[in-house]
Amino acid sequence: MAKIEAHESRTLNLKASKQEVVAFFNDPHAINAKMADVEVFEVGADGRAHWTIKEIGARGVSYQARYSVVYVTGEDWIRWDTDSGNMEIHGRADFRSLGERLTEVRYDERVAPDLPIPRLMAKLFKPIVAREVRKGIHTFLDRVSQEFGS
């Protein structure tokens, strides 16, 4: 098994109040609605969000992400981290009001799928995996921007 990490940071200016934007990022159901390729999603009684992403394959290797996320929230930020599964995720979004109906979101996320490949093959797969992970984050953030306008 080999973890291949990808990192993405982006700043969004959303046409919504800070309260609305913070509420969105605090709602795993709203987050799920903007994600791509989700096969199974549920929120447990403990508040953890559990995701299974559709299986993908490339060059003879198949992978299906399964993970649980724990959220920690402050007044102007939210942090999320996986606590189980085969994909490590650490993210944070910071919120700043730029006016009554404009909110800046500074989004930062590191994602590291644990792939069923030998470590030596990880160098070959790293550009492909990193590109796909970043593409998934971009798709999510583009959908969030469309939801709120930007």
Secondary structure, DSSP 8 states (H G I E B T S, - for coil): -EE--EEEEEEEEESS-HHHHHHHHT-HHHHHHH-SSEEEEEE-TTS-EEEEE--EEETTEEE--EEEEEEEE-SSEEEEEEEEESEEEEEEEEEEEEETTEEEEEEEEEEEEEESS-HHHHHHHHHHHHHHHHHHHHHHHHHHHHHH--
